[in-house]
């Protein structure tokens, strides 16, 4: 069960570029604000950048967790672990004359 959990470190690694982009967008909005209009000029751009980041964060977290869960799925096991794929069970069944 532990292998299916998503760690903060994995999520941080997956989001590094997205976080850098968020920081750039916020810094750009703050730098572009006119004197005396910092809140008025930055509130919407920062909120929009945060919304984009939030959506990417959630999507990547879901994707990472889904991949981890699929890796532990019985259908994801290798053929050898499940039995030989080329084995035909009907060949080893007894016929009526074998009883």
Number of C-alpha atoms within 10 A of each C-alpha: 6 5 10 15 12 16 12 10 9 11 16 14 11 15 17 11 11 17 18 10 14 20 15 13 17 19 13 14 18 17 12 12 14 12 7 8 9 14 12 11 17 20 13 12 16 20 12 15 17 17 13 13 17 15 11 15 18 12 11 15 20 13 12 19 16 14 13 15 16 14 14 13 10 10 10 11 12 10 11 8 8 11 9 10 8 7 9 9 7 8 8 8 9 9 9 6 5 6 5
